[in-house]
């Protein structure tokens, strides 16, 4: 079994990965235009690519550093 990070995470996994609540995750989806859009595979299967989440964090960190 590999210890690597999955390429995509479901909503709860994405929230845990970012260190936020699931409620905050949905708030970001609806209110932050920079937040990556989830990929909907089926009506009930929504995933967030970890590369997109990492990029979002890098951009937010750079914006914070520029202040």
C-alpha positions in Angstrom: 0.0 0.0 0.0 1.3 3.4 -0.9 1.6 6.3 1.5 1.2 8.9 -1.3 -1.4 11.6 -1.2 -4.4 10.8 -3.4 -4.8 12.8 -6.6 -8.2 14.0 -5.6 -10.3 14.1 -2.4 -14.0 14.2 -1.6 -15.4 17.3 0.2 -14.7 16.1 3.7 -11.2 14.9 2.8 -10.5 18.3 1.1 -11.7 20.2 4.2 -9.4 18.1 6.4 -6.5 18.5 3.9 -7.0 22.3 4.1 -7.5 22.3 7.9 -11.0 23.8 7.7 -14.5 22.7 8.4 -16.8 21.3 5.6 -19.1 24.3 6.1 -16.1 26.6 5.5 -15.2 24.6 2.4 -18.7 25.1 0.9 -18.5 28.8 1.8 -15.2 29.1 -0.1 -16.7 27.3 -3.1 -19.6 29.8 -3.2 -17.8 33.0 -2.2 -14.1 32.9 -3.2 -13.6 33.1 -7.0 -10.0 31.9 -6.6 -11.1 28.6 -4.9 -10.8 25.6 -7.3 -14.0 24.2 -8.7 -14.6 20.6 -7.8 -14.9 17.9 -10.4 -18.3 16.2 -10.6 -18.0 12.7 -11.8 -21.5 11.7 -11.1 -24.5 13.2 -9.3 -23.1 12.0 -5.9 -19.3 11.9 -6.7 -17.5 15.2 -6.3 -13.7 15.4 -6.0 -11.2 18.2 -5.4 -7.8 17.6 -7.1 -5.1 18.0 -4.5 -2.9 19.8 -7.0 -5.6 22.5 -7.3 -5.9 22.7 -3.5 -2.1 23.1 -3.2 -2.0 25.8 -5.8 -4.9 27.7 -4.0 -2.9 27.6 -0.8 0.3 28.8 -2.6 -1.6 31.8 -4.2 -3.3 32.7 -0.9 0.1 32.5 0.9 1.7 34.8 -1.7 -1.2 37.3 -1.4 -0.8 37.3 2.3 3.0 37.8 2.1 2.4 40.8 -0.3 0.4 42.7 2.2 
